[in-house]
Amino acid sequence: MKRMWLMVFFLVGSLALAQETLKIGVITSITGRFAEFGAQQQAGMAVALAEVNAAGGINGKPVEILLEDDTSNVNAALAAAEKLLRSDVPIVLGAYSSSITNPLGQYFTRENFPFLVFTSSDDAITKPGSEWVFRLNQPASAYAEVLFDIFDSLNANNGGGLQNIALIHGNGNFETAVSDAALRLADERGYNIVERESYDRGVTDFRPVLNRFKASNPDVVFMVSYAEDSVGIMRQAKEVGLNAKIFAGGAAGFALPNFLEGAGDAADYVITATAWTKDVSYPGAENLYEKLKEQLGGKEPAYHAAQGYAGIIAAVDALRRAEDLSPASVQAALASTNLPDTVYGPIRFASENGYQNQNPIKMIAQQVQSGEFITVFPEAAAVGEIIFPTPIWNAR
């Protein structure tokens, strides 16, 4: 009888262990300034989590996300990181803003703990980086590079015409990093920066800067701003009559569906860098788009949702391959990642060109045409052609 009860005990215990969840830590902005981006990330993670668990989870264990709100604030993010480490998660993913992710990367490096970045783009996160920090999304310099590739292509195909660039950007880590890359690329490729203006968070009146730009008569207005700022800049550019052959956005706010809604016809013809669109050539992109849109209640998904999805897929892949769930084993599994055909594109973590543990994936670009984002660059990914030069305001 005693033996029978022992058998029953171990059987029940084994079933309970089989149903234990494997928890993945995530830090992102649920509230605060960056909550819109955090909502997109959460949608992507939810879709990925459903697919992972439907396929059997990780070695038979269901996967659960322990989600912590950084409230769009560095101190809250660091407190969340400490809480997650006390929860014995094997890996942490995050965050949205580079100004938050940089300190998180430093914290996890001190703790010798694997940290997977899936949206933040400041080059400094992986350049020079850390052996404990891995990034699957593109660095900030790639946002500027794809736009300068477009300028070069348009000049080659139209006998020149793009030379002088006026640059406006927020003073956060991401905006500054993209703008610094633009300065470097302009110097390397022979463009002139005729104006550069940074602004503090909370500025709403961009007219003085835009009027000064107007006097400089730039060929390109290059902008790097978050959501509310991108709308304000374009609406006020139209208001003051700032004309240019190209209005170029370094992703962020310019790549969001809300930019189309908020800026209205002032958004027309803006070209913006982006990390992912529904019509990219990666397998399953259109299907993922539909799932993300459903998860968002019919709202248009931004590339941040695809990055959230890819972050969970990459983390699950590493945890499946890790010898155990110790930090060193998970770190080693991340380092050997090789996912050539994900819906976000190929994922591997390379240490080259000064970067460490950086996924060397390329950016794409889209243009607002008739109130919609159309992928226009590179040619292999394009579903439409760039409208160039941008029609002047009074002709719209």
WOWOMO-V800343 format. One record per residue. RES is the residue in one letter. SS is DSSP state (h for helix, s for strand, l for the rest). PSI is psi in whole degrees, -180 to 180 (none if undefined). Layout:
res=[RES/RES]
ss=[SS/SS]
psi=[PSI/PSI]
//
This chain:
res=[M/K/R/M/W/L/M/V/F/F/L/V/G/S/L/A/L/A/Q/E/T/L/K/I/G/V/I/T/S/I/T/G/R/F/A/E/F/G/A/Q/Q/Q/A/G/M/A/V/A/L/A/E/V/N/A/A/G/G/I/N/G/K/P/V/E/I/L/L/E/D/D/T/S/N/V/N/A/A/L/A/A/A/E/K/L/L/R/S/D/V/P/I/V/L/G/A/Y/S/S/S/I/T/N/P/L/G/Q/Y/F/T/R/E/N/F/P/F/L/V/F/T/S/S/D/D/A/I/T/K/P/G/S/E/W/V/F/R/L/N/Q/P/A/S/A/Y/A/E/V/L/F/D/I/F/D/S/L/N/A/N/N/G/G/G/L/Q/N/I/A/L/I/H/G/N/G/N/F/E/T/A/V/S/D/A/A/L/R/L/A/D/E/R/G/Y/N/I/V/E/R/E/S/Y/D/R/G/V/T/D/F/R/P/V/L/N/R/F/K/A/S/N/P/D/V/V/F/M/V/S/Y/A/E/D/S/V/G/I/M/R/Q/A/K/E/V/G/L/N/A/K/I/F/A/G/G/A/A/G/F/A/L/P/N/F/L/E/G/A/G/D/A/A/D/Y/V/I/T/A/T/A/W/T/K/D/V/S/Y/P/G/A/E/N/L/Y/E/K/L/K/E/Q/L/G/G/K/E/P/A/Y/H/A/A/Q/G/Y/A/G/I/I/A/A/V/D/A/L/R/R/A/E/D/L/S/P/A/S/V/Q/A/A/L/A/S/T/N/L/P/D/T/V/Y/G/P/I/R/F/A/S/E/N/G/Y/Q/N/Q/N/P/I/K/M/I/A/Q/Q/V/Q/S/G/E/F/I/T/V/F/P/E/A/A/A/V/G/E/I/I/F/P/T/P/I/W/N/A/R]
ss=[l/h/h/h/h/h/h/h/h/h/h/h/h/h/h/h/h/h/h/l/l/s/s/s/s/s/s/s/l/l/l/l/l/l/h/h/h/h/h/h/h/h/h/h/h/h/h/h/h/h/h/h/h/h/l/l/l/s/l/l/s/l/s/s/s/s/s/s/s/l/l/l/l/h/h/h/h/h/h/h/h/h/h/h/h/h/l/l/l/l/l/s/s/s/l/l/l/h/h/h/h/h/h/h/h/h/h/h/h/h/l/l/l/l/s/s/s/l/l/l/l/l/h/h/h/l/l/l/l/l/l/l/s/s/s/l/l/l/l/h/h/h/h/h/h/h/h/h/h/h/h/h/h/h/h/h/h/h/l/l/l/l/l/s/s/s/s/s/s/s/l/l/h/h/h/h/h/h/h/h/h/h/h/h/h/h/h/h/h/l/l/s/s/s/s/s/s/s/s/l/l/l/l/l/l/l/h/h/h/h/h/h/h/h/h/h/l/l/l/s/s/s/s/s/l/l/h/h/h/h/h/h/h/h/h/h/h/h/h/h/l/l/l/l/l/s/s/s/s/l/l/h/h/h/h/l/h/h/h/h/h/h/h/h/h/h/h/l/l/l/s/s/s/s/l/l/l/l/l/l/l/l/l/l/h/h/h/h/h/h/h/h/h/h/h/l/l/l/l/l/l/l/h/h/h/h/h/h/h/h/h/h/h/h/h/h/h/h/h/h/h/l/l/l/l/l/h/h/h/h/h/h/h/h/h/l/l/s/s/s/s/s/l/l/s/s/s/s/l/s/l/l/l/l/l/l/l/s/l/l/l/l/l/s/s/s/s/s/s/l/l/s/s/s/s/s/s/l/l/l/l/l/l/l/l/l/l/l/l/l/l/l/h/h/h/l]
psi=[-45/-42/-38/-44/-36/-41/-43/-42/-49/-34/-48/-42/-40/-41/-39/-43/-39/-28/-3/140/149/121/135/128/140/133/123/-179/102/-33/170/-168/-35/17/-32/-41/-39/-37/-38/-45/-44/-37/-45/-42/-37/-42/-45/-43/-42/-42/-43/-47/-32/-27/10/6/-142/110/42/-6/131/149/139/145/127/103/127/137/122/-1/24/32/136/-46/-41/-36/-43/-37/-39/-38/-44/-41/-43/-38/-35/-19/1/35/150/-13/151/138/151/-177/-152/-63/137/-32/-21/-41/-35/-53/-34/-42/-40/-40/-49/-30/-44/-32/-2/56/137/130/122/116/132/4/-42/141/-6/127/-35/-18/-38/10/97/-15/-161/152/-13/-7/127/141/127/-21/172/146/165/-38/-29/-28/-40/-38/-44/-34/-40/-31/-38/-45/-45/-44/-44/-40/-42/-35/-10/19/32/-160/-18/114/-49/131/130/132/126/137/153/165/16/172/-49/-51/-42/-40/-43/-42/-39/-39/-38/-40/-46/-46/-37/-43/-44/-33/5/28/158/127/105/-23/142/127/125/157/155/155/137/-14/133/-19/104/4/-44/-42/-45/-35/-38/-41/-43/-40/-26/-14/58/153/-32/133/115/122/138/106/157/-177/-62/-32/-39/-41/-48/-42/-46/-38/-39/-28/-42/-40/-43/-5/33/115/145/159/-28/131/118/128/135/57/-134/-123/-31/-16/3/147/-35/-22/-42/-44/-45/-40/-19/-136/-12/-16/-15/134/-1/131/133/142/150/163/-23/143/166/-20/17/163/4/141/130/8/-46/-38/-41/-42/-46/-41/-41/-42/-41/-43/-32/11/32/-6/147/127/142/173/-21/-30/-41/-35/-38/-42/-50/-33/-45/-42/-43/-40/-43/-41/-44/-42/-32/-35/-16/143/-38/-173/21/154/-42/-39/-41/-40/-45/-38/-41/-43/-28/14/135/91/91/-17/44/166/-18/-11/-179/141/118/160/106/154/93/160/33/-9/155/129/44/128/118/55/148/155/163/177/150/158/144/119/122/40/13/153/128/126/124/-6/142/175/-37/-26/-11/142/-1/170/152/132/115/139/164/127/144/158/-46/-4/1/none]
//
